[in-house]
Every structure is written in C-alpha cells, then in structure tokens.
Amino acid sequence: MTTPVLETAALVVGYGGSPVVSGVSVAVGPGTLWSVLGPNGSGKSTLLRTVLGLLRPLQGEVRLFGTPVGRWERRALARRVAWVPQSFDGDPGFTGL
C-alpha cells in the first residue's frame, strides 16, 4: 500500500482551546483529488491551516507524506505543499515578479 499524502487521526482543531471541528480521521492517497465543503464559519480554513502546520491541533495527529506535521522543517514542508488563501494582504511593495 502507498503511504497517504495526508493522514489525520481523531483530529480536533480550533483556537484558544475551543474546538471548531472535531473527529476528523481521513487518509488521502497520492494522485487523488479532494475538497473540503461546508458553510461559512464551519471551520474549513481552520482545518486546512492545521493540516499545513500553521496551527497546532487541539487533539489528534496530522501526518504529511508519513511524517507528523510538527516534525517537518518549515523549508522542507514548503517545498512539498502550498496554500493560496482566498484573500492576501501583502506588503505595499509586494509584486508578482
């Protein structure tokens, strides 16, 4: 069996100790397409930020390419995954060049 690209186990995510989403257990294999759907304010972005290691999970575990997300060196992780947020407030001098 191929190692999942993303795997979560009993994941609980939120802010300041308050859960927003709980009980997420999923394994996403390489080459698959997936999406996270839900109404505004349901925790989709919080879940994604946690999966990418930008937020710490309140409980549970996240693994990317078989390695716990907290053990990734930021630079190495950035070479493997990326996130383009819906809105971006860059510095005034920021250009796309």
Backbone as XML, in Angstrom:
<?xml version="1.0"?>
<chain id="A" units="angstrom">
  <residue number="1" name="MET">
    <atom name="N" x="0.837" y="-1.185" z="0.000"/>
    <atom name="CA" x="0.000" y="0.000" z="0.000"/>
    <atom name="C" x="0.880" y="1.246" z="0.000"/>
  </residue>
  <residue number="2" name="THR">
    <atom name="N" x="0.461" y="2.257" z="-0.709"/>
    <atom name="CA" x="1.178" y="3.522" z="-0.797"/>
    <atom name="C" x="0.904" y="4.372" z="0.437"/>
  </residue>
  <residue number="3" name="THR">
    <atom name="N" x="1.937" y="5.061" z="0.929"/>
    <atom name="CA" x="1.778" y="5.958" z="2.075"/>
    <atom name="C" x="0.861" y="7.111" z="1.685"/>
  </residue>
  <residue number="4" name="PRO">
    <atom name="N" x="-0.139" y="7.424" z="2.507"/>
    <atom name="CA" x="-1.011" y="8.563" z="2.198"/>
    <atom name="C" x="-0.231" y="9.876" z="2.165"/>
  </residue>
  <residue number="5" name="VAL">
    <atom name="N" x="-0.653" y="10.775" z="1.303"/>
    <atom name="CA" x="-0.082" y="12.118" z="1.248"/>
    <atom name="C" x="-0.490" y="12.885" z="2.495"/>
  </residue>
  <residue number="6" name="LEU">
    <atom name="N" x="-1.732" y="12.731" z="2.884"/>
    <atom name="CA" x="-2.288" y="13.372" z="4.070"/>
    <atom name="C" x="-3.035" y="12.333" z="4.873"/>
  </residue>
  <residue number="7" name="GLU">
    <atom name="N" x="-2.777" y="12.326" z="6.178"/>
    <atom name="CA" x="-3.496" y="11.412" z="7.057"/>
    <atom name="C" x="-3.768" y="12.123" z="8.381"/>
  </residue>
  <residue number="8" name="THR">
    <atom name="N" x="-5.000" y="12.068" z="8.840"/>
    <atom name="CA" x="-5.340" y="12.619" z="10.150"/>
    <atom name="C" x="-5.999" y="11.516" z="10.968"/>
  </residue>
  <residue number="9" name="ALA">
    <atom name="N" x="-5.835" y="11.615" z="12.275"/>
    <atom name="CA" x="-6.442" y="10.635" z="13.178"/>
    <atom name="C" x="-7.041" y="11.375" z="14.363"/>
  </residue>
  <residue number="10" name="ALA">
    <atom name="N" x="-8.355" y="11.252" z="14.537"/>
    <atom name="CA" x="-9.082" y="11.855" z="15.657"/>
    <atom name="C" x="-8.700" y="13.324" z="15.848"/>
  </residue>
  <residue number="11" name="LEU">
    <atom name="N" x="-8.609" y="14.048" z="14.746"/>
    <atom name="CA" x="-8.145" y="15.434" z="14.761"/>
    <atom name="C" x="-9.222" y="16.376" z="15.292"/>
  </residue>
  <residue number="12" name="VAL">
    <atom name="N" x="-8.806" y="17.248" z="16.215"/>
    <atom name="CA" x="-9.658" y="18.315" z="16.740"/>
    <atom name="C" x="-8.907" y="19.615" z="16.515"/>
  </residue>
  <residue number="13" name="VAL">
    <atom name="N" x="-9.550" y="20.579" z="15.847"/>
    <atom name="CA" x="-8.908" y="21.857" z="15.540"/>
    <atom name="C" x="-9.742" y="22.999" z="16.090"/>
  </residue>
  <residue number="14" name="GLY">
    <atom name="N" x="-9.064" y="24.122" z="16.377"/>
    <atom name="CA" x="-9.764" y="25.289" z="16.895"/>
    <atom name="C" x="-8.780" y="26.350" z="17.330"/>
  </residue>
  <residue number="15" name="TYR">
    <atom name="N" x="-9.271" y="27.297" z="18.105"/>
    <atom name="CA" x="-8.466" y="28.424" z="18.568"/>
    <atom name="C" x="-8.610" y="28.566" z="20.077"/>
  </residue>
  <residue number="16" name="GLY">
    <atom name="N" x="-7.491" y="28.854" z="20.749"/>
    <atom name="CA" x="-7.522" y="29.122" z="22.182"/>
    <atom name="C" x="-8.130" y="28.005" z="23.004"/>
  </residue>
  <residue number="17" name="GLY">
    <atom name="N" x="-7.962" y="26.778" z="22.561"/>
    <atom name="CA" x="-8.509" y="25.646" z="23.296"/>
    <atom name="C" x="-9.967" y="25.349" z="23.011"/>
  </residue>
  <residue number="18" name="SER">
    <atom name="N" x="-10.614" y="26.188" z="22.200"/>
    <atom name="CA" x="-12.018" y="25.955" z="21.847"/>
    <atom name="C" x="-12.109" y="25.217" z="20.524"/>
  </residue>
  <residue number="19" name="PRO">
    <atom name="N" x="-12.666" y="24.016" z="20.514"/>
    <atom name="CA" x="-12.762" y="23.253" z="19.267"/>
    <atom name="C" x="-13.737" y="23.880" z="18.281"/>
  </residue>
  <residue number="20" name="VAL">
    <atom name="N" x="-13.358" y="23.816" z="17.021"/>
    <atom name="CA" x="-14.211" y="24.281" z="15.925"/>
    <atom name="C" x="-14.657" y="23.082" z="15.097"/>
  </residue>
  <residue number="21" name="VAL">
    <atom name="N" x="-13.732" y="22.152" z="14.858"/>
    <atom name="CA" x="-14.003" y="20.924" z="14.114"/>
    <atom name="C" x="-13.397" y="19.782" z="14.923"/>
  </residue>
  <residue number="22" name="SER">
    <atom name="N" x="-14.116" y="18.671" z="15.035"/>
    <atom name="CA" x="-13.578" y="17.551" z="15.801"/>
    <atom name="C" x="-13.875" y="16.221" z="15.117"/>
  </residue>
  <residue number="23" name="GLY">
    <atom name="N" x="-13.040" y="15.248" z="15.459"/>
    <atom name="CA" x="-13.258" y="13.887" z="14.985"/>
    <atom name="C" x="-12.902" y="13.645" z="13.534"/>
  </residue>
  <residue number="24" name="VAL">
    <atom name="N" x="-11.918" y="14.362" z="13.006"/>
    <atom name="CA" x="-11.553" y="14.204" z="11.601"/>
    <atom name="C" x="-10.492" y="13.113" z="11.480"/>
  </residue>
  <residue number="25" name="SER">
    <atom name="N" x="-10.855" y="12.017" z="10.835"/>
    <atom name="CA" x="-9.927" y="10.938" z="10.522"/>
    <atom name="C" x="-10.051" y="10.666" z="9.035"/>
  </residue>
  <residue number="26" name="VAL">
    <atom name="N" x="-8.962" y="10.893" z="8.299"/>
    <atom name="CA" x="-9.000" y="10.747" z="6.847"/>
    <atom name="C" x="-7.626" y="10.339" z="6.351"/>
  </residue>
  <residue number="27" name="ALA">
    <atom name="N" x="-7.593" y="9.629" z="5.245"/>
    <atom name="CA" x="-6.344" y="9.301" z="4.562"/>
    <atom name="C" x="-6.537" y="9.641" z="3.090"/>
  </residue>
  <residue number="28" name="VAL">
    <atom name="N" x="-5.673" y="10.498" z="2.564"/>
    <atom name="CA" x="-5.754" y="10.933" z="1.170"/>
    <atom name="C" x="-4.534" y="10.376" z="0.446"/>
  </residue>
  <residue number="29" name="GLY">
    <atom name="N" x="-4.777" y="9.553" z="-0.551"/>
    <atom name="CA" x="-3.694" y="8.930" z="-1.297"/>
    <atom name="C" x="-3.121" y="9.837" z="-2.366"/>
  </residue>
  <residue number="30" name="PRO">
    <atom name="N" x="-1.914" y="9.519" z="-2.827"/>
    <atom name="CA" x="-1.297" y="10.311" z="-3.894"/>
    <atom name="C" x="-2.122" y="10.246" z="-5.178"/>
  </residue>
  <residue number="31" name="GLY">
    <atom name="N" x="-2.163" y="11.359" z="-5.889"/>
    <atom name="CA" x="-2.855" y="11.418" z="-7.174"/>
    <atom name="C" x="-4.361" y="11.522" z="-7.071"/>
  </residue>
  <residue number="32" name="THR">
    <atom name="N" x="-4.886" y="11.734" z="-5.872"/>
    <atom name="CA" x="-6.336" y="11.869" z="-5.725"/>
    <atom name="C" x="-6.711" y="13.340" z="-5.587"/>
  </residue>
  <residue number="33" name="LEU">
    <atom name="N" x="-7.922" y="13.641" z="-5.939"/>
    <atom name="CA" x="-8.462" y="14.987" z="-5.826"/>
    <atom name="C" x="-9.488" y="14.977" z="-4.705"/>
  </residue>
  <residue number="34" name="TRP">
    <atom name="N" x="-9.421" y="15.952" z="-3.810"/>
    <atom name="CA" x="-10.358" y="16.010" z="-2.705"/>
    <atom name="C" x="-10.693" y="17.453" z="-2.412"/>
  </residue>
  <residue number="35" name="SER">
    <atom name="N" x="-11.772" y="17.653" z="-1.701"/>
    <atom name="CA" x="-12.179" y="19.011" z="-1.330"/>
    <atom name="C" x="-12.805" y="18.980" z="0.060"/>
  </residue>
  <residue number="36" name="VAL">
    <atom name="N" x="-12.837" y="20.146" z="0.672"/>
    <atom name="CA" x="-13.476" y="20.312" z="1.969"/>
    <atom name="C" x="-14.633" y="21.271" z="1.752"/>
  </residue>
  <residue number="37" name="LEU">
    <atom name="N" x="-15.833" y="20.806" z="2.010"/>
    <atom name="CA" x="-17.036" y="21.598" z="1.769"/>
    <atom name="C" x="-17.759" y="21.877" z="3.073"/>
  </residue>
  <residue number="38" name="GLY">
    <atom name="N" x="-18.375" y="23.043" z="3.147"/>
    <atom name="CA" x="-19.170" y="23.389" z="4.312"/>
    <atom name="C" x="-19.554" y="24.849" z="4.258"/>
  </residue>
  <residue number="39" name="PRO">
    <atom name="N" x="-20.509" y="25.242" z="5.079"/>
    <atom name="CA" x="-20.948" y="26.639" z="5.086"/>
    <atom name="C" x="-19.877" y="27.564" z="5.665"/>
  </residue>
  <residue number="40" name="ASN">
    <atom name="N" x="-20.049" y="28.844" z="5.427"/>
    <atom name="CA" x="-19.137" y="29.843" z="6.000"/>
    <atom name="C" x="-19.078" y="29.676" z="7.509"/>
  </residue>
  <residue number="41" name="GLY">
    <atom name="N" x="-17.869" y="29.781" z="8.061"/>
    <atom name="CA" x="-17.697" y="29.701" z="9.504"/>
    <atom name="C" x="-17.725" y="28.305" z="10.079"/>
  </residue>
  <residue number="42" name="SER">
    <atom name="N" x="-17.691" y="27.278" z="9.233"/>
    <atom name="CA" x="-17.783" y="25.903" z="9.742"/>
    <atom name="C" x="-16.433" y="25.287" z="10.089"/>
  </residue>
  <residue number="43" name="GLY">
    <atom name="N" x="-15.317" y="25.993" z="9.819"/>
    <atom name="CA" x="-14.003" y="25.503" z="10.214"/>
    <atom name="C" x="-13.137" y="24.964" z="9.096"/>
  </residue>
  <residue number="44" name="LYS">
    <atom name="N" x="-13.541" y="25.175" z="7.848"/>
    <atom name="CA" x="-12.758" y="24.655" z="6.711"/>
    <atom name="C" x="-11.347" y="25.228" z="6.699"/>
  </residue>
  <residue number="45" name="SER">
    <atom name="N" x="-11.209" y="26.532" z="6.823"/>
    <atom name="CA" x="-9.887" y="27.165" z="6.798"/>
    <atom name="C" x="-9.074" y="26.796" z="8.032"/>
  </residue>
  <residue number="46" name="THR">
    <atom name="N" x="-9.721" y="26.671" z="9.175"/>
    <atom name="CA" x="-9.027" y="26.262" z="10.395"/>
    <atom name="C" x="-8.481" y="24.846" z="10.228"/>
  </residue>
  <residue number="47" name="LEU">
    <atom name="N" x="-9.265" y="23.964" z="9.647"/>
    <atom name="CA" x="-8.818" y="22.604" z="9.370"/>
    <atom name="C" x="-7.613" y="22.624" z="8.428"/>
  </residue>
  <residue number="48" name="LEU">
    <atom name="N" x="-7.700" y="23.389" z="7.354"/>
    <atom name="CA" x="-6.609" y="23.456" z="6.388"/>
    <atom name="C" x="-5.346" y="24.039" z="7.021"/>
  </residue>
  <residue number="49" name="ARG">
    <atom name="N" x="-5.480" y="25.089" z="7.797"/>
    <atom name="CA" x="-4.311" y="25.686" z="8.469"/>
    <atom name="C" x="-3.657" y="24.688" z="9.422"/>
  </residue>
  <residue number="50" name="THR">
    <atom name="N" x="-4.456" y="23.882" z="10.076"/>
    <atom name="CA" x="-3.914" y="22.874" z="10.992"/>
    <atom name="C" x="-3.207" y="21.769" z="10.218"/>
  </residue>
  <residue number="51" name="VAL">
    <atom name="N" x="-3.813" y="21.306" z="9.152"/>
    <atom name="CA" x="-3.207" y="20.260" z="8.326"/>
    <atom name="C" x="-1.859" y="20.723" z="7.769"/>
  </residue>
  <residue number="52" name="LEU">
    <atom name="N" x="-1.737" y="21.999" z="7.431"/>
    <atom name="CA" x="-0.491" y="22.531" z="6.875"/>
    <atom name="C" x="0.534" y="22.888" z="7.951"/>
  </residue>
  <residue number="53" name="GLY">
    <atom name="N" x="0.177" y="22.719" z="9.213"/>
    <atom name="CA" x="1.110" y="23.003" z="10.287"/>
    <atom name="C" x="1.163" y="24.454" z="10.710"/>
  </residue>
  <residue number="54" name="LEU">
    <atom name="N" x="0.231" y="25.269" z="10.227"/>
    <atom name="CA" x="0.189" y="26.676" z="10.610"/>
    <atom name="C" x="-0.467" y="26.865" z="11.969"/>
  </residue>
  <residue number="55" name="LEU">
    <atom name="N" x="-1.326" y="25.931" z="12.351"/>
    <atom name="CA" x="-1.945" y="25.894" z="13.684"/>
    <atom name="C" x="-1.673" y="24.527" z="14.291"/>
  </residue>
  <residue number="56" name="ARG">
    <atom name="N" x="-1.549" y="24.490" z="15.604"/>
    <atom name="CA" x="-1.383" y="23.207" z="16.286"/>
    <atom name="C" x="-2.756" y="22.578" z="16.512"/>
  </residue>
  <residue number="57" name="PRO">
    <atom name="N" x="-2.841" y="21.265" z="16.329"/>
    <atom name="CA" x="-4.120" y="20.614" z="16.629"/>
    <atom name="C" x="-4.394" y="20.649" z="18.128"/>
  </residue>
  <residue number="58" name="LEU">
    <atom name="N" x="-5.658" y="20.743" z="18.498"/>
    <atom name="CA" x="-6.030" y="20.665" z="19.906"/>
    <atom name="C" x="-5.895" y="19.227" z="20.388"/>
  </residue>
  <residue number="59" name="GLN">
    <atom name="N" x="-6.203" y="18.280" z="19.508"/>
    <atom name="CA" x="-6.044" y="16.847" z="19.782"/>
    <atom name="C" x="-5.827" y="16.136" z="18.462"/>
  </residue>
  <residue number="60" name="GLY">
    <atom name="N" x="-5.345" y="14.920" z="18.536"/>
    <atom name="CA" x="-5.181" y="14.105" z="17.347"/>
    <atom name="C" x="-3.850" y="14.341" z="16.663"/>
  </residue>
  <residue number="61" name="GLU">
    <atom name="N" x="-3.759" y="13.801" z="15.468"/>
    <atom name="CA" x="-2.491" y="13.831" z="14.745"/>
    <atom name="C" x="-2.708" y="14.117" z="13.268"/>
  </residue>
  <residue number="62" name="VAL">
    <atom name="N" x="-1.732" y="14.816" z="12.685"/>
    <atom name="CA" x="-1.694" y="15.074" z="11.251"/>
    <atom name="C" x="-0.360" y="14.558" z="10.736"/>
  </residue>
  <residue number="63" name="ARG">
    <atom name="N" x="-0.405" y="13.774" z="9.665"/>
    <atom name="CA" x="0.811" y="13.299" z="9.003"/>
    <atom name="C" x="0.765" y="13.727" z="7.547"/>
  </residue>
  <residue number="64" name="LEU">
    <atom name="N" x="1.870" y="14.274" z="7.076"/>
    <atom name="CA" x="2.033" y="14.605" z="5.665"/>
    <atom name="C" x="3.169" y="13.745" z="5.128"/>
  </residue>
  <residue number="65" name="PHE">
    <atom name="N" x="2.889" y="12.967" z="4.094"/>
    <atom name="CA" x="3.862" y="12.063" z="3.486"/>
    <atom name="C" x="4.458" y="11.114" z="4.522"/>
  </residue>
  <residue number="66" name="GLY">
    <atom name="N" x="3.631" y="10.693" z="5.502"/>
    <atom name="CA" x="4.047" y="9.732" z="6.502"/>
    <atom name="C" x="4.750" y="10.308" z="7.715"/>
  </residue>
  <residue number="67" name="THR">
    <atom name="N" x="5.004" y="11.612" z="7.741"/>
    <atom name="CA" x="5.720" y="12.253" z="8.843"/>
    <atom name="C" x="4.778" y="13.192" z="9.587"/>
  </residue>
  <residue number="68" name="PRO">
    <atom name="N" x="4.773" y="13.133" z="10.922"/>
    <atom name="CA" x="3.936" y="14.077" z="11.671"/>
    <atom name="C" x="4.249" y="15.517" z="11.269"/>
  </residue>
  <residue number="69" name="VAL">
    <atom name="N" x="3.219" y="16.310" z="11.056"/>
    <atom name="CA" x="3.399" y="17.668" z="10.527"/>
    <atom name="C" x="4.303" y="18.511" z="11.429"/>
  </residue>
  <residue number="70" name="GLY">
    <atom name="N" x="4.289" y="18.289" z="12.724"/>
    <atom name="CA" x="5.120" y="19.054" z="13.648"/>
    <atom name="C" x="6.606" y="18.738" z="13.545"/>
  </residue>
  <residue number="71" name="ARG">
    <atom name="N" x="6.959" y="17.631" z="12.911"/>
    <atom name="CA" x="8.366" y="17.254" z="12.769"/>
    <atom name="C" x="8.998" y="17.761" z="11.472"/>
  </residue>
  <residue number="72" name="TRP">
    <atom name="N" x="8.187" y="18.348" z="10.599"/>
    <atom name="CA" x="8.716" y="18.876" z="9.339"/>
    <atom name="C" x="9.491" y="20.167" z="9.583"/>
  </residue>
  <residue number="73" name="GLU">
    <atom name="N" x="10.621" y="20.317" z="8.948"/>
    <atom name="CA" x="11.313" y="21.603" z="8.893"/>
    <atom name="C" x="10.485" y="22.477" z="7.958"/>
  </residue>
  <residue number="74" name="ARG">
    <atom name="N" x="10.246" y="23.728" z="8.335"/>
    <atom name="CA" x="9.356" y="24.611" z="7.562"/>
    <atom name="C" x="9.766" y="24.697" z="6.091"/>
  </residue>
  <residue number="75" name="ARG">
    <atom name="N" x="11.043" y="24.830" z="5.830"/>
    <atom name="CA" x="11.521" y="24.959" z="4.452"/>
    <atom name="C" x="11.246" y="23.686" z="3.645"/>
  </residue>
  <residue number="76" name="ALA">
    <atom name="N" x="11.496" y="22.538" z="4.243"/>
    <atom name="CA" x="11.249" y="21.259" z="3.558"/>
    <atom name="C" x="9.756" y="21.073" z="3.281"/>
  </residue>
  <residue number="77" name="LEU">
    <atom name="N" x="8.919" y="21.448" z="4.244"/>
    <atom name="CA" x="7.470" y="21.332" z="4.053"/>
    <atom name="C" x="6.999" y="22.263" z="2.945"/>
  </residue>
  <residue number="78" name="ALA">
    <atom name="N" x="7.550" y="23.468" z="2.904"/>
    <atom name="CA" x="7.158" y="24.444" z="1.874"/>
    <atom name="C" x="7.514" y="23.961" z="0.472"/>
  </residue>
  <residue number="79" name="ARG">
    <atom name="N" x="8.490" y="23.096" z="0.361"/>
    <atom name="CA" x="8.846" y="22.530" z="-0.949"/>
    <atom name="C" x="7.865" y="21.455" z="-1.397"/>
  </residue>
  <residue number="80" name="ARG">
    <atom name="N" x="7.075" y="20.929" z="-0.463"/>
    <atom name="CA" x="6.159" y="19.840" z="-0.773"/>
    <atom name="C" x="4.696" y="20.267" z="-0.868"/>
  </residue>
  <residue number="81" name="VAL">
    <atom name="N" x="4.302" y="21.272" z="-0.080"/>
    <atom name="CA" x="2.900" y="21.696" z="-0.054"/>
    <atom name="C" x="2.811" y="23.218" z="-0.133"/>
  </residue>
  <residue number="82" name="ALA">
    <atom name="N" x="1.676" y="23.695" z="-0.615"/>
    <atom name="CA" x="1.439" y="25.138" z="-0.694"/>
    <atom name="C" x="-0.045" y="25.403" z="-0.497"/>
  </residue>
  <residue number="83" name="TRP">
    <atom name="N" x="-0.334" y="26.620" z="-0.103"/>
    <atom name="CA" x="-1.713" y="27.043" z="0.106"/>
    <atom name="C" x="-1.851" y="28.449" z="-0.433"/>
  </residue>
  <residue number="84" name="VAL">
    <atom name="N" x="-2.868" y="28.669" z="-1.242"/>
    <atom name="CA" x="-3.174" y="30.002" z="-1.760"/>
    <atom name="C" x="-4.481" y="30.425" z="-1.106"/>
  </residue>
  <residue number="85" name="PRO">
    <atom name="N" x="-4.414" y="31.366" z="-0.147"/>
    <atom name="CA" x="-5.636" y="31.773" z="0.544"/>
    <atom name="C" x="-6.572" y="32.560" z="-0.375"/>
  </residue>
  <residue number="86" name="GLN">
    <atom name="N" x="-7.814" y="32.659" z="0.041"/>
    <atom name="CA" x="-8.812" y="33.379" z="-0.736"/>
    <atom name="C" x="-8.467" y="34.854" z="-0.872"/>
  </residue>
  <residue number="87" name="SER">
    <atom name="N" x="-7.921" y="35.431" z="0.180"/>
    <atom name="CA" x="-7.511" y="36.833" z="0.121"/>
    <atom name="C" x="-6.087" y="36.936" z="0.638"/>
  </residue>
  <residue number="88" name="PHE">
    <atom name="N" x="-5.378" y="37.961" z="0.207"/>
    <atom name="CA" x="-3.978" y="38.123" z="0.571"/>
    <atom name="C" x="-3.686" y="39.609" z="0.757"/>
  </residue>
  <residue number="89" name="ASP">
    <atom name="N" x="-3.212" y="39.964" z="1.931"/>
    <atom name="CA" x="-2.843" y="41.343" z="2.206"/>
    <atom name="C" x="-1.315" y="41.428" z="2.258"/>
  </residue>
  <residue number="90" name="GLY">
    <atom name="N" x="-0.705" y="41.602" z="1.099"/>
    <atom name="CA" x="0.755" y="41.652" z="1.024"/>
    <atom name="C" x="1.281" y="43.011" z="1.430"/>
  </residue>
  <residue number="91" name="ASP">
    <atom name="N" x="2.590" y="43.082" z="1.556"/>
    <atom name="CA" x="3.232" y="44.368" z="1.838"/>
    <atom name="C" x="2.999" y="45.314" z="0.676"/>
  </residue>
  <residue number="92" name="PRO">
    <atom name="N" x="3.001" y="46.646" z="0.929"/>
    <atom name="CA" x="2.752" y="47.619" z="-0.140"/>
    <atom name="C" x="3.686" y="47.450" z="-1.335"/>
  </residue>
  <residue number="93" name="GLY">
    <atom name="N" x="4.921" y="47.016" z="-1.120"/>
    <atom name="CA" x="5.878" y="46.870" z="-2.215"/>
    <atom name="C" x="5.872" y="45.504" z="-2.864"/>
  </residue>
  <residue number="94" name="PHE">
    <atom name="N" x="4.934" y="44.644" z="-2.482"/>
    <atom name="CA" x="4.892" y="43.270" z="-2.993"/>
    <atom name="C" x="4.499" y="43.255" z="-4.469"/>
  </residue>
  <residue number="95" name="THR">
    <atom name="N" x="5.259" y="42.545" z="-5.276"/>
    <atom name="CA" x="4.917" y="42.367" z="-6.691"/>
    <atom name="C" x="4.918" y="40.882" z="-7.006"/>
  </residue>
  <residue number="96" name="GLY">
    <atom name="N" x="4.330" y="40.534" z="-8.077"/>
    <atom name="CA" x="4.284" y="39.131" z="-8.511"/>
    <atom name="C" x="5.450" y="38.781" z="-9.412"/>
  </residue>
  <residue number="97" name="LEU">
    <atom name="N" x="6.394" y="39.644" z="-9.565"/>
    <atom name="CA" x="7.524" y="39.381" z="-10.460"/>
    <atom name="C" x="8.615" y="38.606" z="-9.796"/>
  </residue>
</chain>
